[in-house]
Amino acid sequence: VLRAVPPSPPRAAVPSLGRAQQAVRRGAMPPPSSAADAPPQGDVQDDGDEEDLLPDNMFIRFVHFIAWVLTVALSVLSISFIGYQLWALYVPYCKAKLLGDKTYRFPEYFYRVWGNDATDLTSEHWGYLGACAAVTYLSVRYVVPYHPFEARGTTMANGHVKAE
């Protein structure tokens, strides 16, 4: 059995009032009986959950420290590997291709991995280099500068406002 539901009044009927005040005006809620029951005015603000304002405990700080140290170590290692690969493989290959050097041979480790019939660097090789460089850039740009030893303000949790 379907019953018709009467339409509710439009929300924009009283645009300057909040939901609770609109409900009081419609008679759905009784008006506040005292100042203690009234909604807070002006000086009190609801910034979210109380746990968001608690400082990090030592365990969380220790985990952040370990993660940051690992990120720095892997970033340095990645920069070293990129530099070595550029020096040993990519730059000599590009130089040989530009100068038309037909006698150019890749380093021996390259043939052990890709086989003796490898003659060119494919998009897979350039993709590996690009992906490694992109991830290293993001790590160095957005993680390494924000070390766990920096002073933290007391007004906000972890130096930033929680985004909903």
N, C-alpha and C positions, 0 to 999 in steps of 0.2 A: 504494500500500500504506500503510495507516494503522497506526501502532504506538502502543500505549498508553504514555503517559509516566507514570512513577511520581510520585505527588503529592509536592511539596516540603514540608518541615516548616513549620508555621505560623510567621509572623514574630514573633508575640508569645510564642513559646516561651521566649525569654530576653529579657524587656523591658528589663533594665538594661544590656545589652551593646550596643555599636555593631555595625554591619554587619561590619566587619573582624574584630572579636572573636568574633562569632557564627560567621564563616567558619572561624576558627582552631579554635573549639570543635567544629565539625562535621567538622574534618579536611580542609577544602578548601584551607587555606593553612597553611604551616608557621608556628610561632610565631616572633616576632622573635628573632634570634640574639644581638643585642647592644643596648646602649642607643642606639646610633646608628641602628639600624633601627626602634626602637620609635616609635610615634606620639608627637608632641609633647604635653607635659603642662603645664597651667596657664598659665605665663607667656607662651607663644607663642600668638598668635591669628591666624587667617586672616581678614583684613578684605576680601578680594576681590583684584581685579587690581591689579598694581603701577602700571599706567598711570592708574588712578583717583586715585592719590595724587600724581601729578605736577602741579605748578602749571601754569596756563595759560601758553602762550608768548605772545609779544608780538603775533603775528598774530591769534590768537584774541581776545586782549584788545582789539585794534583793531577787529575785526569786532563784538564786543559793544558797544564804544563807539559805533560808527556806527549799529548797530541801536537802541541806547538813545536816541541823539540824534534819529533819525528818529521813533521812537515818541513822544518828548516833543513834537516839532514837530507831528506829526499830531494828537496829543491836544489841544494848544493850539488848533490850527486847527479841529478838530472842536467844541471847546467854543465857539469864536467863532461858527461856523456855526449851532450849535444855539441860541445866544443870539440871533443875528440872526433866525433863522426864528421863534423864539418871539415876538420883539418885532414883526416885520413881518407874520407870517401867523397863527400859531396863537392867540395871546392875543386879537388883535382879532377873529378869526373866532369864538372861543368867547364873547367879550363880546357880539358882534352876535347870536349864536344865543340867548344867555340873555336878552337884552333885547328880542328879537323885531324887530331892526332889519332891515327888508326892503331898505333902500337900500345895504347893505354891499356893497362890491366888493373883490375880492382885489387885491393889487398887480399891476401890469402884467406883470411877468415871469411871473406865474402863468398868465396867459391865453396868453402866447406858448408856454408849454410844454404846457398842458393844453387849450387851445382856449377859444373864447368862450362855449361852452355849459356850462362848469364852474360849478356853484353851491354845491357842498359839498366838504368835505375827506372823502375816502373812507378806508377802512381801509388802503389802500395808503400814503396820506400819513402816517397815524398809525404805520403799521408802519415806514416809513423813519425817522421821528423816534425811535421806540422802539429800533430796531436800532442806530442811531447812538449814542443815549444809553447803551445797554447795553454796546456795545463800548468806548466812551470811559470808562465807569465801570470796566470790567475793566482797561483800560490804565492808568488813573490809580491804581487800587487795588493792582494786582499787578505792574506793570512799572516805573512811574516811580520809586517809592520806592527800588528796588534799583539804584542807579546804579553804574556801573563804577568809580567813584573810591573806593568804600568799602574800608576795610582788610580784608584777608582773613587768617583764622587760618591757622596753619601745621599744625594738627593734622588738619584735614579739607580735602579738595579743594573749592575754591570756597565754603567756608563751610557746606557741607551734606554729609550722608552720602548716598552713592549708594543709591537704592532699587532693589531687584532687581525 
